[in-house]
């Protein structure tokens, strides 16, 4: 049975289910492609955003103690990482939802097709191939369409989750490196300032 025969015999509910699955498939591939492109761009900008987040706090960190500076810097980095992760995860929940719902939409179409087959058998009073071939073929097509939508959605969701996990690990490593550099620079600045103060005091005492 080709698709034209299926479309001629399909009723409004079967056609609606077909368009629902078609919309799910288009949404899956669109979100997947956009998510891949967005993740690549996010990798290039996320590290710069982390550095900018700490750069804005450098002036405010100077009068604080070491523990206070560390706590403030960690909170700033964690907040920026959360923002970047939220941007990376956009659309992933939609992929997961489509992967979960598509098989059931196809299954509903399958049940509807079998129902048509039983109705045809009941009207004719004979369980011949001519009465059940078209409805059963419609049911099998809906099953195949549901799987054809669900399987790519599952794969796309898993790929996006793996990319997001990799990005999260890279951001964590970058945040630790930035935190160490910031703490060392602040300590060096304080030591330099203390040394300069001591030298100035000694010079002032010598002149007196």
C-alpha positions in Angstrom: 0.0 0.0 0.0 1.5 3.3 -1.1 1.0 6.6 0.7 -1.6 8.0 -1.7 -3.9 5.0 -0.9 -3.4 5.6 2.8 -4.1 9.3 2.5 -7.3 8.6 0.5 -8.7 6.3 3.2 -7.5 8.1 6.2 -10.1 10.0 8.2 -9.7 13.4 9.9 -8.2 12.0 13.1 -5.6 10.0 11.2 -4.6 13.0 9.2 -4.5 15.2 12.3 -2.1 12.7 13.9 0.0 12.6 10.8 0.4 16.4 10.9 1.1 16.3 14.6 3.9 13.9 14.0 5.2 15.9 11.1 5.3 19.0 13.3 7.2 17.1 16.0 9.7 15.9 13.4 10.3 19.4 12.0 10.6 20.8 15.6 13.1 18.0 16.5 15.5 18.7 13.6 15.1 22.5 13.9 15.9 22.5 17.6 18.7 20.0 17.2 20.5 22.0 14.5 20.0 25.3 16.3 21.2 23.7 19.6 24.4 22.4 17.9 25.2 25.8 16.4 24.3 27.6 19.7 26.6 25.3 21.7 29.6 26.0 19.5 29.1 29.7 19.7 28.5 29.4 23.5 31.8 27.7 24.0 33.6 30.7 22.4 31.8 33.3 24.5 31.2 31.5 27.9 34.8 31.7 29.0 35.0 35.4 28.2 31.8 36.0 30.2 33.4 34.2 33.2 36.4 36.5 33.0 34.3 39.6 32.6 32.2 38.6 35.7 35.4 38.5 37.8 36.8 41.6 36.2 33.8 43.6 37.4 34.4 42.5 41.0 38.2 43.2 41.2 37.8 46.7 42.6 35.3 45.5 45.2 37.5 42.6 46.3 40.5 44.7 47.4 39.3 45.7 50.9 38.0 42.2 51.8 39.8 39.4 53.6 41.0 36.3 51.7 38.1 34.1 52.7 35.6 36.9 51.8 37.2 37.5 48.5 37.2 33.8 47.7 33.5 33.4 48.7 32.4 36.4 46.6 34.4 35.3 43.6 33.0 31.8 43.8 29.5 33.0 44.0 30.0 35.3 40.9 31.5 32.4 38.9 28.7 30.0 40.0 26.1 32.5 39.0 27.7 33.1 35.6 28.0 29.3 35.0 24.3 28.9 35.8 23.5 31.5 33.2 25.6 29.8 30.6 24.2 26.4 31.4 20.6 27.7 31.1 21.4 29.1 27.7 22.9 25.8 26.6 19.9 23.8 27.8 17.3 25.8 25.9 15.2 23.4 23.7 16.6 20.2 25.3 13.4 19.7 27.3 11.4 20.0 24.1 13.4 17.2 22.5 12.9 15.0 25.6 9.1 15.7 25.5 8.9 14.8 21.7 10.9 11.6 22.3 8.5 10.6 25.0 5.2 11.6 23.3 5.8 10.6 19.7 5.6 6.8 20.2 2.2 7.2 22.0 0.9 9.4 19.2 1.8 6.7 16.8 0.3 4.1 19.0 -2.9 6.0 19.2 -3.0 6.1 15.4 -2.3 2.3 15.4 -5.3 1.7 17.7 -7.5 3.9 15.6 -6.5 2.0 12.5 -7.3 -1.4 14.1 -10.6 0.1 15.3 -11.4 0.9 11.6 -10.5 -2.7 10.7 -12.9 -4.1 13.3 -15.7 -1.8 12.1 -15.2 -2.9 8.5 -15.3 -6.6 9.6 -18.5 -5.9 11.6 -20.2 -4.2 8.7 -19.4 -6.9 6.2 -19.7 -9.8 8.5 -16.6 -11.4 7.0 -13.0 -11.2 8.3 -11.5 -11.2 4.8 -8.3 -9.5 3.7 -10.2 -6.9 1.6 -12.0 -5.6 4.7 -9.0 -5.3 7.0 -6.1 -4.6 4.6 -6.5 -0.8 4.4 -7.2 -0.1 8.1 -4.4 -2.4 9.2 -2.0 -0.8 6.7 -3.0 2.6 8.1 -2.3 1.4 11.6 1.2 0.1 10.6 2.0 3.4 8.9 1.1 5.3 12.0 3.3 3.0 14.1 6.2 3.6 11.7 5.7 7.4 11.7 5.7 7.5 15.5 9.0 5.5 15.7 10.5 7.7 12.9 9.8 10.8 14.9 10.8 9.3 18.3 14.1 7.7 17.5 15.8 10.9 16.1 14.4 12.9 19.0 16.0 10.5 21.5 19.3 10.6 19.7 19.2 14.4 19.4 18.3 14.8 23.1 21.2 12.5 24.2 23.7 14.4 21.9 22.6 17.7 23.4 22.9 16.4 26.9 26.4 15.2 26.2 27.4 18.5 24.7 26.0 20.4 27.6 27.8 18.1 30.1 31.1 18.7 28.3 30.5 22.5 28.3 29.7 22.4 32.0 32.9 20.6 32.7 34.9 23.1 30.6 33.3 26.0 32.4 34.1 24.5 35.8 37.7 24.1 34.9 37.9 27.6 33.5 36.2 29.0 36.7 38.7 27.2 38.9 41.6 28.6 36.9 40.2 32.1 37.0 39.5 31.9 40.8 43.1 30.8 41.4 44.5 33.6 39.3 42.3 36.2 40.9 43.3 35.1 44.4 47.0 35.1 43.6 46.8 38.6 41.9 44.9 40.0 44.9 47.5 38.6 47.3 50.3 39.9 45.2 48.7 43.3 45.1 48.3 43.4 48.9 51.8 42.2 49.5 53.2 44.9 47.1 51.0 47.5 48.8 52.3 46.4 52.3 55.9 46.5 51.1 55.5 50.0 49.7 53.9 51.2 52.9 56.8 49.8 54.9 59.4 51.4 52.6 57.6 54.7 52.8 57.5 54.5 56.6 61.2 53.7 56.8 62.0 56.6 54.5 59.8 58.9 56.5 61.5 57.8 59.7 65.0 58.3 58.2 64.2 61.8 57.0 62.8 62.7 60.5 
